[in-house]
Amino acid sequence: MSLFGTLVSSAGSLRVFEKALETTQNNVSNASTPNFAKQRLLVDSLAFEPDLGLPGGILSGGLDSYRDRYSEQAVWRRQEEYGLSRQLASELGRIEAYFDVTGGAGIPGALNHFFQSVSSWSVVPNDAAARAAVIEQAGYLAARVRDTAQGLAGARTAAEQQIHNTVDSINHLAGIVRDLNASLRQDYRMAGDPGFDARLHTVLEQLAELVNFTTLRQPDGTVTILLGGQTPLVVGDRQYKIAAQTGGGAAVIVDPQGVDVTAQVVRGRLGGLLQHRNTTLPSYLNDLNRLAETLADRVNAVLASGVDLNSQPGAALFSYDGAAGAAFGLRVTSITPDQLAAALPGAPGGNANVLNLMELANSAEIDGATFMQFYGALARNMGRALETAREGTRTNELLLLQARALRDEISGVSLDEEAIHLIQFQRAYQASARLVTVLDELTEIAINLIR
Amino acid sequence: MGSGEWRLAIQEALAGVAEAQAHLRTPTAEALESTWPNLERATGALHRLAECLRAAPAGGPEPHCALESLRQEVTRLRSLLEGAAALRLGWAQRLYATACGYTPQGQPAMPQVARRLSLQG
């Protein structure tokens, strides 16, 4: 092989090694860049046939990314699960204070006080102060029921606002992916840019915390995002914005054509918000309304069956607006202490009707349970749901870390590995550089010899 | 059983489980192997706890709450273990599919190991 051929081969190898070094150094520089996937230089060997003038050596075969689709999707799925349980825990935590289970405050405390005042009234059925105390405690109970209902309604409004905000965030992130797709179409070389790739995957990971989606990589390198695997959010350089509608009975997510796609949102923070707004809160409010309605109806019915101090049929103690939800409008009527019916029609001046009223505290009045038991079950359900969500958050956080560890193992940057690569490349580079130096010197000698 | 004994046993079990959980944040075979001493430690502590409780039962809500916490942590540990296995299995299936394609049923094909029969007379 000629001296010139050897020189060309060595110089070519040197260029490839330089490029490999650049790649490795870029990997190390970006070790802490979020979602950066390391790259490696593919190296092809050249034919070595000295007789035919083929000097051998190596040729750069382009850059290859270590990013792995499976591990990325595993992280996204777990991010979606984490987002869901975290949002549920957060939303349930907001309403936890409204469900006191100690019996000393809130609805259970007010129920206790009301029936205690009825018990005191039964001892002195014609005492004005005892009668006034019953009306006062009834007012307190109604106010606590309204407070709880309004607290839940406030949580519903807050959840709706968050649904709008989350949908805005989803559209914003989808918009970034659309812009990245557009720039990719303008310059296809961006597909090989690790910084571009890292940006795209950072956005997708953020999106996974908000909503469940799938991605499709198109032949031109652009990414298609499908909400719930069905509804397009981004296709190439076009974005399809979703919207939240919260005016009706349930919060709804619609696509640009107005088609309801709510059922496709099952994970992520938006999934958690929708579950809370459309399922959990209505269930609690429904139970609270039933409690208020049944309590008012039963108390009023007992009072109506008795007679007051003037031997008139007993007046109603509670009123409510059924259309708006009994718990929201539960109030004490304009009843006066005299109008409370303590006695039965056959025994005016007695306390038989007050005793009937006292019975309501211990009898199964709603779903086979007392009022207190029914409320207790409601509070326990809420507590269990909150604990499950909090447990889920802790577990899903660990599972997310696990998925990230796998991704890092497969596609991330390991400084140890890169350090080894760097040393390997440095040694190869130094060896080639030494060879080139020797060849350079030999060339000089040869030229001088020719002269 | 003195309250100090069961407390110590549960604390030791919790510590073993917590360390195993920490290992399982990395879903590798090495990490799984690393959990074995921790799990053995937790198992040993629970064995001791069971023996002590059989000898002298402990009452009250405190041991119950402590064991409930342990149960939650063990549940979480199982989730992590299953999560690690799911990730590894998925990854292996992907590798198999890449290397060997898919079966007619759409499952990733398993790599065929070459066999050789050698007879000596």
Interface residues (C-beta under 8 A of the other chain):
Chain A: D68 Y70 S71 A74 R78 E391 R394 T395 L398 L399 L401 Q402 A403 A405 L406 E409 I410
Chain B: Q21 L24 R25 T26 P27 T28 Q72 T75 R76 S79 L80 G83 A84 L87 R88 G90 W91 R94
